């Protein structure tokens, strides 16, 4: 009975992730499998927070399983199904700088920004919460800006993580990625949608940049 129950939970987790990844692919959003918190039996003494073999992983459960993610990320439903059949617990990684960029801000700043956006009648796209710690604002991509200082890569092994002019904010563009709902993080936290994708056009990032920057100053 325990084995059957465990298999059902594993299948439910796999189906949940694979289904979400296929929905992103249907929007034209490339996906790739991500690391995840290890099972209790795989923790090797309880000192691991991530399924990867890296000691002291700086971003547990929130990075791709392979360095080739940028080349292999796909919108092919069959490929996605095969990946999650092989890695049932894999989180979902979404490359940025292709269809969308992502403003990544502290949760408090995200709450302030959503309130200001609502009161100001500004356009807003999908917004996700990363375990209640960070907020991800999805915006139209700027691709490869002429000014290289206008974008920076993902924060895994990247220093400094923040930009002086916008404390606490990261702008994920090309060569970067974010972890997407319903990915599971250490301690049972999850990535969840505050405003799920609707298929509507994504907002211009420059229209939200000032609001997000100010909110980081006030609440970040």
Secondary structure, 3 states (H helix, E strand, C coil): CHHHHHHHHHHHHHHHHHHHHHHHHHCCCCEEEECCCCCHHHCCCCCCCCCCCCCCCCCCCCCECCCCHHHHCECCHHHHHHHHHHCCCCEEEEECCCCEEEEEEEHHHHHHHHHHHHHHCCCCCCEEEECCCEEEEEEECCCCCCCHHHCECCCCCCCCCCECCECCCEEECCCCEEEECCCECHHHCEEEEEECCCCCCCCCHHHHHHHHHHHHHHHC
